[in-house]
Amino acid sequence: MIYFTRKVTFSIGLIFLCTWLNSVFAQDRIQVSGRVLDAQDQKPLTGVTITQKGTSNAVSSNGDGRFQISAVQGSILQFSFVGYDNKELPANSTMTVQLNASTNVLEDVIVIGYGAVKRKDVTTAISSVSTKDLEKRPVVSLGQAIQGKAAGVSVIQPNGAPGGEMSIKVRGTTSFNGSNDPLYVVDGLPVEDIKFLSPSDITDIQILKDASSAAIYGSRGANGVILVTTKSGKAGEAKITLGAQGTANVVNNTVKVLNTAEYKELMDETGYVKLPEGLTDQTDWFKETYKTGVQQNYQLSISDGNEKLRYYLGGGYLTEKGTLQGSFFRRYNFKANIDNQVKRWMKVNANLSYADYNTNGIISGNGSNRGGVVTSIINTPTYAPIWDRLFPDRYNTNFNGLNINSPLENLERTKNNNNRENRLLATGSVLISFMPNLTWKSSFSMDRRSGVLTTFLDPWITQQGRNQFGEASDARNTNTVLTWDNVLTYSRSFGKHSLEAMAGSSWTDSKYSNSYIYGSNYANGIIQTLNAANKISWNGTGSGASNWAILSYFARAMYNYDGKYLVTANMRADGSSKLSPSGRWGYFPSVSAAWRLSAEDFMKDVDWINDFKIRGGWGQTGNQSGLGDYSYLSFNVIQRLPWFEDKYQYSPPNIGNSTTLRATDLKWETTTQANVGIDFSTLNNRLNLTLDYYHKKTTDMLMEVSLPTGSSSASTIKRNEGEMTNKGFEIGINSKNLTGDFTWNTDFNISFNKNRLDKLVFTKIYNDAVTNNLVNATVVRNEPGRPLGGFYGYISDGVNPETGELIYRDLNGDGKTSPSDLTYIGDPNPKFVYGLTNSFSWKNFDLSIFLQGTYGNDIFNASRMETEGMYDGRNQTTVVLDRWRVPGQITHVPKAGFDIKNSSYFVEDGSYLRVKNISLGYSIAPERLKKIGIQKIQPYFSASNLFTLTKYSGMDPEVNQWGNSGRVQGLDWGTYPQNRSFVLGVNVEF
């Protein structure tokens, strides 16, 4: 009975306790409803994050600025939004919150390697690139998005081909044979190129420029690191966005050529081609070859979320037809980003990107006798018809003995090419919070690329096709890169001290395979696949496979005392399978520190200074790009042997035993960099100034060395061979010139860099870049003591009035022109590069004007050798109308048939100032649209490459036939010119 009474009493007490606790908790929580407005114009703010202080309980305001959140009564709600000052208010059932536009960018959080930090606490050289205007420009790639936007980052578009790659160099040329491209890290995943990513999916771009910031990526950070963060969903912010853009592209510049009468006069003078009488102009090759290019770009995204689950889905389609007819680029892209707060202590993320893109490419950067389209537009005589009169279904080849193909025939050679790649990047990660100060993040990623390059050349239409009786090829490759990262982070604040420590590991494994087949002898052009080829190449068919791996360990510690003294130290160790076992591991330390003088007591009375910080850093980074997967091994040459013959011999060749030329001691190329900088903000943060000076020294440069003849079956070998230095100065200025109803903001950056090749061990001089067939000599020379890529040739002192020949300077005084008179005649490295953006807004209008340019760089215009050389029967530009003809004539153009050499006659000033983009947009007032469920409609007009100031006589000063090469720069030889673009577009948000 006592037991029963106790049991009943306990049960009643338990029920009462649960009821009381439930009542207490029910009273303890309230449902908060509110709205967030801009304090100045009272417009609703979308995407404001509302967080219950000290918890992960958070939501976002919707398109009307409204929000709802369940919070503990008496708690504090934090309101944060990019571009606005944070605000904290007690939780009430009904709230109307007004946020003030922020003038303090120092509180912005920026992404760094394996973490994030407030801008005011940065101790290294990091540039942030705004993504605000990306949707209004005909931007296809990340490179176009950052061009001219960051100090110390040189971006050029070597050619204007659809989908063409950009050349990006951070603080100068670092590698001789290897890649100079920076490392791209997309949502934490390192990738080698960024072609797959649509700029519309990007929300944040940070560029790590110095070694103390990039060293956390160790072996892959020598050329700088570009961190890209893609868009994600926000809690309480359901959004559908649609962007549509149409672009018309036209050629920036045209070149005037000789008409038939002028051409005949030249040929009669030289005797190169015997032309009949009565020829007239038949074809304008510029009009026939260059067309108005059209680009269409459509992007759609959907995002939403709640306190636990957030998602972002995006997709798009881009197609571009180039200004050279037949050239094209197409891309389909899809993006998915999902975040789930499974438990208060566990967060998972899934990030997926897929892209399918293809192009055909054309033959450019070449002479007209080698299929070059751009040069053949000029070199093809205007009297010639497009089609053969006797065979109307094939291109005309009758140029009265001149060995040349028309530009349309050269375009036909690549018409059926299709270079296609589909790429899948998938990342899954889990973030576990063991306690508020200790987290562990593990992520596993896959980057899979599958490429197919097919070609087909009709056996009849073109001369090249007839020579081969038609030809086709099929090359396929697959590359899968797996990455597994684990990062443990601990942070703690005590008193005036703040400490964050991070340690982690990264494992990367790559597997590559390829196959290729070449066939010829087609009966006709109906079936374009290789099963119709009657001859399969003996040596042009095969397959291959390779793999490599990297294992890395890294750590970082950041210390902050009272916001005044900041220190960061990094350490990374990388082991690569590409390098020799004896030099496989590289160790890359860095340290940086900053002193915020503006936080000192003696600066408190200086009201006009908002922030003043001095920082400095030192660090080392590594590079192995340009190496094959097994570069440290000695290889036998693989050659297919005629097994069907009675007798054949196999003699395995071998590398010589020379100890000074072994590849087996390959180790990391290492760049050591020191940086000092100042960050300064004044006038209530309306004027921000950043200054940086750096010194970079690259040692153990990985280079391709030519072997002595007969010493080995191989002609070259990879070695750690040289040293190089880059040093420079950067200035970045951001100012809010006018605020209020009419705003005017200015962003300006300028970068100075000096490059010097310091040392070469085995091969003392490297000669590169052979120009046209007649000259047949290299024009680029690299040797210690000089900047990379120097032009080497004869100095031209004008035209001899008596003979009409170019006067080549006799440097050694022996009275004749000889190789001993060769010298440096130009430098392709600019003295500085710069960019200037002015942004204006008034009511619902916004205007952006972006200027970009370089100064002090030379261009070797090899195209002029073929368009002004007058050494054979090719047509020329109207420049040759001023050629020397009679003794005593004063002119700057030599006679027809002059002694043509690589000389300063073809070196031109490549400096330019370009109006890169002008964008004008108008936002239709939301109040008029909400009744039909639309949050925003923003039509806009944009013009790119609108105007260029330059002394360069070629079609475009922003060229390089050799792409992103470090050893050869500033060479123009029939390069695909850039376009002038006119864009009409609209952005709609539901």
C-alpha positions, 0 to 999 in steps of 0.5 A, a space after each residue: 500500500 505504501 509502495 502504491 501510494 509512493 508510485 501514484 504520488 511520483 506519477 502525479 508529481 512527474 505529470 505536474 512537473 512536465 506540465 509546469 515545464 511545458 508551460 514555462 517553455 511555452 511562455 519562454 518562446 515567442 513568435 516574432 513577426 517583422 519587416 526590415 527596411 532601408 533606413 534612407 528610402 524605406 524600401 524593403 530589404 530582401 535576404 537580411 539574416 535574422 539570428 537569435 544571438 548566441 544560437 544557430 536559429 536564423 531566418 532571412 527576410 523575403 522579397 517584401 522584407 518580412 520575416 518570422 522567427 520563433 525566439 526565446 523571450 527576452 533574447 537578442 535578435 541580430 540583423 545583418 545584411 551585406 552593405 548595411 550596418 549590423 543591428 541588435 534589438 530585443 525580440 518582440 512579437 512585432 518589429 519594424 527594423 531599419 538598417 543603415 547603409 554601411 560605410 565600413 567595409 572593414 567588418 565584411 567577412 572575406 574568404 581565405 584558404 580553408 576559412 574566413 576572416 574579417 577584412 580589418 583582420 587581414 594580414 596578407 595581400 588579398 584583392 576582392 573583385 565585385 560581382 555586381 556588374 557581371 550580369 550586365 556584361 557579355 562575360 563568358 569566363 571568370 577571367 573576363 570578370 576580373 580583368 582590370 578589377 584587381 591590382 597585381 593581376 594581369 588579365 589579357 584575352 590573347 585572341 577573340 575566338 568564341 570561348 577563348 581562354 584568358 591569360 591570367 598572371 598574378 604578380 608577373 611571370 613565375 614559371 618558364 616552361 610550366 603554367 603561369 595560371 593561378 590555382 582556382 579553388 571553387 567552393 573549396 575544391 582546387 581545379 586547374 581551369 574554370 571554363 565549366 563555371 558560369 559567371 552568373 553562379 558566382 557570388 564572391 571572388 577573392 585573389 590571394 596574391 602574396 605567399 603568406 596568403 597562398 602558402 596554405 595551398 603550398 605546392 599549387 599556390 606559386 602563381 597565386 590563388 583565386 577563391 571562388 564562392 558560388 551562390 547558395 540558398 538563404 533561409 526565408 528567401 524564396 527567389 526565382 531569377 531569370 536573366 536573358 542576354 543578346 549580344 551582337 559582336 563586330 570586328 573592332 578594326 579592319 585593314 585596307 588591302 590593295 585592290 586589283 589594279 594596285 596589286 597588279 602594279 605591284 606584281 608587274 614591278 616585282 615579277 612574282 606573279 604574271 597577271 593577265 590584263 582585264 582583271 577586276 575586283 570580284 571579292 571583298 574577303 573581309 566582308 565574305 569572312 567577317 560577319 556579325 557574331 551573335 551571342 545568346 545567354 540565358 540563366 535561370 536559378 531557384 533558391 529557398 530555405 528555412 532554418 535547417 535546409 537551404 538550396 540553390 539550383 541554377 542552370 543556363 545555356 550560352 551560344 556564340 557564333 564568332 565574327 569569323 564565320 563558322 567559329 562557335 562556342 556553346 555551353 550548357 551548365 547546371 549548378 546545385 548547392 544544398 545545405 542541411 543543418 541536420 543537428 545543432 552540431 552537424 551540418 552537411 553540404 552537397 555541391 554539384 556542378 555540371 557543364 557541357 561545352 564545345 567549340 570548333 576552333 579555327 586556324 589562327 596565329 599562323 601565316 596564310 600559307 599555313 592555313 591562317 585565316 586572319 592573314 589570308 583575308 589580307 593576302 588573297 587577291 581581290 580579283 579571285 572568285 570564291 568558287 572554282 569556275 570549272 568545279 563550282 563545288 570546290 573553292 577556287 585555287 587558281 591564283 595565277 601561280 601563287 601558292 595560297 588558299 583563300 580565307 573561306 577555304 581555310 575556314 572550311 578546314 575546321 568547319 566540321 571540327 568539334 571539340 567537346 568536353 563535359 565536366 562534373 564536379 561533385 562535393 559532399 561535406 560534413 561540418 561537426 561542432 564538437 563544442 562552440 570553439 572546435 569544429 571538424 570539416 571533412 569533404 570528398 570531391 570528384 572532378 571528372 572531365 570527358 573530352 571528345 575531339 572529332 575532325 573531318 575534312 571533305 575529300 573534294 571541297 578543299 585542296 588540303 582535303 584533296 591532297 589527303 583524299 579526305 581525312 578525319 580523326 577521333 581523340 577521346 580522353 577521360 580524367 578523374 580527380 578525387 580529393 579528400 580534405 579534413 580540417 580541424 579548427 579551434 577558435 577562442 577569445 579570452 579578454 583582449 586575446 583571440 586565437 584560431 588554430 587550424 590543422 588538416 590534410 588533403 589527398 588528391 588522386 588523378 587518373 587519366 586515359 586517352 585514345 586516338 585514331 586517324 583515318 584518310 582516303 574517303 570515297 566522298 564526304 557523305 559519311 563523316 565518321 571513321 568507319 568510312 575511312 579506307 586508310 587508318 594511320 599506322 602511327 596516328 592511332 593508339 591509346 594511353 593512360 597515366 595517374 598522379 597523386 598528391 598528399 598534403 598536410 597543413 596548419 595555420 595559427 592566427 592571433 589577434 590582440 585587441 584588434 591592434 596586433 595580428 599575426 598569422 603563420 602557415 605551414 604546408 607539406 606536399 608530396 607529389 608522385 610526379 617528382 623524384 622520391 628524393 625530392 618528392 616532399 616540399 615544405 612551404 612555410 609563411 608568416 605575416 603580421 599587421 599593426 592596426 595603428 588606428 586602434 591605438 589609444 594615441 590615434 583615438 582623437 584622429 577622427 578623419 582616420 577610420 582605419 590605418 594598418 601596416 602589414 608584412 609577410 614572407 612565405 614560400 610556395 611551390 609549383 610542379 605544373 608543366 611536368 608529365 605524370 612520370 617526368 622523373 623517370 627515364 623512358 624508352 620511346 614507344 614505336 609501333 613495329 611492322 610485325 607482318 614483316 619477316 624481320 624487324 629489330 627492336 633496340 630499346 633506346 636509353 637515356 645517357 648516363 650523364 649525372 648532370 642531366 638526370 631527370 631523376 632528381 626532380 624537385 619542387 620549383 619554389 617561389 619565395 615572396 616577401 610583401 609589405 602593405 598599407 591599408 588606409 581608410 578615411 572620410 568615414 570610410 568613403 576613401 579606401 587606399 591599399 598599397 603593396 610592394 612585393 619581391 618574388 624569387 623563383 628557384 629550381 625552375 622546372 625547365 625543358 633542357 635540350 640534350 646534345 645531339 647523339 647523347 640520348 634518344 630523347 631530344 629534351 629532358 626536364 630539370 630544375 634549371 634556373 632562377 627568376 625574380 619579379 618585384 613590383 608595386 600595387 595601388 588600389 583606391 576605392 572612393 564614394 565620391 557622392 552619396 545620397 539620391 545621386 551616388 558616384 563610386 570610383 574603383 582604381 587600381 594600377 600595378 607595376 612589375 619588373 621581371 628578370 631571368 637571373 640564372 640558367 645552369 645548363 642551357 644558357 640561352 633559349 631562342 623561341 618563336 620562329 616567324 614566317 618561312 622566308 625569315 625562318 629565324 627566332 625572334 624571342 631570346 631568353 637569357 640571364 639578366 633580362 626580362 622574359 620574352 625579349 624580342 631579338 633582331 636587328 635595329 632598323 634605322 629607316 629606309 635608305 633613300 638611294 637603294 630603298 633597302 632597310 638600313 640595319 645598324 652595324 653594331 660591331 662596326 665591321 661594315 656589314 650586316 651579320 648575326 653579330 649585329 643582332 641585339 634586343 629590340 623590344 620588351 613585351 612586358 608592360 611597365 604597368 597595367 591599370 583599370 578604372 571603374 566609375 559607377 553612378 546611380 540615380 533613382 532607378 537608373 545605374 550606369 557603369 563605365 569601365 576602362 582598362 589598359 597597359 603601358 610600356 609593352 612592345 608587340 612584335 607584329 609578325 603579321 606585317 611580314 606577310 602583309 607588308 613584306 612584298 617578298 612574294 605574290 601575296 596581296 598586301 595592305 595599302 601601307 605598301 602604296 608608300 613603298 620606295 620606288 625611285 632613288 632619292 625618295 624619302 619614305 618609311 616603307 622599303 622597296 618591294 623585295 627588300 631584305 627582310 629580317 627580324 628587326 625593330 621595323 616590326 616592333 610597335 608600341 603595344 600600350 593601349 587604353 580601352 573603354 572595356 565596358 559601359 553598362 546602363 540599367 533601369 530597375 522598374 519600381 517593385 511597387 508596380 510589379 508585386 501585384 503580379 508576383 514580380 519582385 524586380 525587372 531590370 532591363 539594361 544595355 551594355 557595350 564592350 570594347 567600345 573604343 581603344 586608344 593605341 598606336 598599334 597598327 594591328 587589329 588588336 593590341 591585346 594579343 599573344 599568339 602563344 597564349 599564356 606562355 611565360 617565355 613568349 609574349 606579345 607576338 601577333 601573327 594573324 591572331 583572331 581579333 577581339 570584338 566590339 560587343 553590344 548587349 541588350 538584356 533583362 534580369 527578372 526576379 520573382 
